[in-house]
Amino acid sequence: MQWLVGPDPRGEGDEPDVRFSFANERTFLAWNRTALALIGVGLAVANLLPPFRVVGGRRIVAIPLILLGGYVSLRSLRDWAANERAIRTATPLPRSPLVVVLTAVVFLVAVLAVALGAFATR
């Protein structure tokens, strides 16, 4: 994955503590488990929930979850690379919008699901 992170500017033999890279990788893998869960829940909503009175109601709830799962997966790769670069250059870790985006979309989908479930069921 050198092409994602770039060369180590400190030269050979000056590797950072491997525990930081391992922690960064564990975080990346955790975000990808979250992405897979979002996609799985989106597919379950689309296929297993009883239909709402609103046409396409299940899709209205499912599609944002599936798209969010795809976004989380791609963004986690970008964040992993940026964090790895920061670790190797001994610079501050960059901030990520991932937590805010995830929270906002899950909250909005929950409100939407409650509205559809409470006011538009058969």
VOZA-718811 format. One record per residue (C-alpha): residue number from 1; residue in one letter; x, y, z. Coordinates in nm, 2 decimals, padded with zeros to 4 digits. Example, Ala and Ser with C-alpha at 12.3 -4.5 7.8 and 13.67 -1.06 7.14 Angstrom:
BEGIN
+-----+------+--------+--------+--------+
|  nr | rest |     xx |     yy |     zz |
+-----+------+--------+--------+--------+
|   1 |    A |  01.23 | -00.45 |  00.78 |
|   2 |    S |  01.37 | -00.11 |  00.71 |
+-----+------+--------+--------+--------+
END
This chain:
BEGIN
+-----+------+--------+--------+--------+
|  nr | rest |     xx |     yy |     zz |
+-----+------+--------+--------+--------+
|   1 |    M |  00.00 |  00.00 |  00.00 |
|   2 |    Q |  00.30 |  00.23 | -00.04 |
|   3 |    W |  00.12 |  00.40 | -00.33 |
|   4 |    L | -00.15 |  00.52 | -00.09 |
|   5 |    V |  00.08 |  00.64 |  00.18 |
|   6 |    G |  00.38 |  00.77 | -00.01 |
|   7 |    P |  00.75 |  00.72 |  00.07 |
|   8 |    D |  00.88 |  00.75 |  00.42 |
|   9 |    P |  01.05 |  01.09 |  00.43 |
|  10 |    R |  01.26 |  00.99 |  00.73 |
|  11 |    G |  01.46 |  00.74 |  00.53 |
|  12 |    E |  01.50 |  00.36 |  00.58 |
|  13 |    G |  01.53 |  00.22 |  00.92 |
|  14 |    D |  01.33 |  00.50 |  01.08 |
|  15 |    E |  01.00 |  00.32 |  01.10 |
|  16 |    P |  00.75 |  00.44 |  01.35 |
|  17 |    D |  00.64 |  00.22 |  01.64 |
|  18 |    V |  00.45 | -00.06 |  01.47 |
|  19 |    R |  00.17 | -00.04 |  01.74 |
|  20 |    F |  00.05 |  00.29 |  01.59 |
|  21 |    S |  00.02 |  00.13 |  01.24 |
|  22 |    F | -00.16 | -00.17 |  01.39 |
|  23 |    A | -00.40 |  00.05 |  01.57 |
|  24 |    N | -00.46 |  00.25 |  01.25 |
|  25 |    E | -00.53 | -00.08 |  01.07 |
|  26 |    R | -00.77 | -00.20 |  01.34 |
|  27 |    T | -00.96 |  00.13 |  01.32 |
|  28 |    F | -00.98 |  00.08 |  00.94 |
|  29 |    L | -01.11 | -00.27 |  00.98 |
|  30 |    A | -01.37 | -00.16 |  01.24 |
|  31 |    W | -01.50 |  00.11 |  01.00 |
|  32 |    N | -01.53 | -00.16 |  00.73 |
|  33 |    R | -01.73 | -00.39 |  00.97 |
|  34 |    T | -01.96 | -00.09 |  01.02 |
|  35 |    A | -01.99 | -00.04 |  00.65 |
|  36 |    L | -02.07 | -00.41 |  00.60 |
|  37 |    A | -02.33 | -00.39 |  00.87 |
|  38 |    L | -02.49 | -00.08 |  00.72 |
|  39 |    I | -02.51 | -00.25 |  00.38 |
|  40 |    G | -02.65 | -00.57 |  00.53 |
|  41 |    V | -02.91 | -00.38 |  00.73 |
|  42 |    G | -03.01 | -00.18 |  00.42 |
|  43 |    L | -03.06 | -00.50 |  00.22 |
|  44 |    A | -03.26 | -00.66 |  00.51 |
|  45 |    V | -03.48 | -00.35 |  00.53 |
|  46 |    A | -03.54 | -00.36 |  00.15 |
|  47 |    N | -03.62 | -00.73 |  00.14 |
|  48 |    L | -03.76 | -00.84 |  00.48 |
|  49 |    L | -03.96 | -00.56 |  00.63 |
|  50 |    P | -04.34 | -00.56 |  00.57 |
|  51 |    P | -04.43 | -00.30 |  00.31 |
|  52 |    F | -04.54 |  00.05 |  00.41 |
|  53 |    R | -04.84 |  00.23 |  00.27 |
|  54 |    V | -04.60 |  00.47 |  00.10 |
|  55 |    V | -04.49 |  00.33 | -00.23 |
|  56 |    G | -04.12 |  00.24 | -00.21 |
|  57 |    G | -04.12 |  00.30 |  00.17 |
|  58 |    R | -03.87 |  00.02 |  00.23 |
|  59 |    R | -03.64 |  00.15 | -00.04 |
|  60 |    I | -03.66 |  00.50 |  00.11 |
|  61 |    V | -03.52 |  00.36 |  00.43 |
|  62 |    A | -03.28 |  00.11 |  00.27 |
|  63 |    I | -03.10 |  00.31 |  00.01 |
|  64 |    P | -02.95 |  00.57 |  00.24 |
|  65 |    L | -02.81 |  00.29 |  00.46 |
|  66 |    I | -02.66 |  00.11 |  00.17 |
|  67 |    L | -02.51 |  00.43 |  00.03 |
|  68 |    L | -02.38 |  00.52 |  00.37 |
|  69 |    G | -02.21 |  00.18 |  00.39 |
|  70 |    G | -02.04 |  00.24 |  00.06 |
|  71 |    Y | -01.93 |  00.59 |  00.17 |
|  72 |    V | -01.80 |  00.46 |  00.51 |
|  73 |    S | -01.59 |  00.19 |  00.33 |
|  74 |    L | -01.43 |  00.43 |  00.08 |
|  75 |    R | -01.38 |  00.71 |  00.34 |
|  76 |    S | -01.22 |  00.46 |  00.58 |
|  77 |    L | -00.95 |  00.38 |  00.32 |
|  78 |    R | -00.88 |  00.74 |  00.27 |
|  79 |    D | -00.86 |  00.81 |  00.64 |
|  80 |    W | -00.63 |  00.50 |  00.69 |
|  81 |    A | -00.39 |  00.63 |  00.43 |
|  82 |    A | -00.40 |  00.99 |  00.57 |
|  83 |    N | -00.34 |  00.86 |  00.93 |
|  84 |    E | -00.06 |  00.63 |  00.81 |
|  85 |    R |  00.11 |  00.92 |  00.64 |
|  86 |    A |  00.08 |  01.14 |  00.95 |
|  87 |    I |  00.22 |  00.86 |  01.17 |
|  88 |    R |  00.52 |  00.82 |  00.93 |
|  89 |    T |  00.58 |  01.19 |  00.91 |
|  90 |    A |  00.53 |  01.26 |  01.28 |
|  91 |    T |  00.26 |  01.52 |  01.20 |
|  92 |    P | -00.08 |  01.56 |  01.37 |
|  93 |    L | -00.35 |  01.31 |  01.27 |
|  94 |    P | -00.60 |  01.47 |  01.03 |
|  95 |    R | -00.96 |  01.50 |  01.14 |
|  96 |    S | -01.23 |  01.29 |  00.97 |
|  97 |    P | -01.59 |  01.38 |  00.90 |
|  98 |    L | -01.68 |  01.02 |  00.91 |
|  99 |    V | -01.82 |  01.02 |  01.27 |
| 100 |    V | -02.04 |  01.32 |  01.20 |
| 101 |    V | -02.17 |  01.19 |  00.87 |
| 102 |    L | -02.24 |  00.85 |  01.01 |
| 103 |    T | -02.43 |  00.99 |  01.31 |
| 104 |    A | -02.63 |  01.24 |  01.10 |
| 105 |    V | -02.74 |  00.98 |  00.83 |
| 106 |    V | -02.83 |  00.71 |  01.09 |
| 107 |    F | -03.03 |  00.97 |  01.29 |
| 108 |    L | -03.21 |  01.09 |  00.98 |
| 109 |    V | -03.29 |  00.73 |  00.86 |
| 110 |    A | -03.42 |  00.65 |  01.21 |
| 111 |    V | -03.65 |  00.95 |  01.21 |
| 112 |    L | -03.77 |  00.85 |  00.86 |
| 113 |    A | -03.83 |  00.49 |  00.96 |
| 114 |    V | -04.03 |  00.60 |  01.26 |
| 115 |    A | -04.24 |  00.84 |  01.05 |
| 116 |    L | -04.30 |  00.57 |  00.79 |
| 117 |    G | -04.37 |  00.31 |  01.05 |
| 118 |    A | -04.60 |  00.51 |  01.27 |
| 119 |    F | -04.80 |  00.70 |  01.00 |
| 120 |    A | -04.79 |  00.49 |  00.69 |
| 121 |    T | -04.83 |  00.12 |  00.78 |
| 122 |    R | -05.10 | -00.10 |  00.65 |
+-----+------+--------+--------+--------+
END
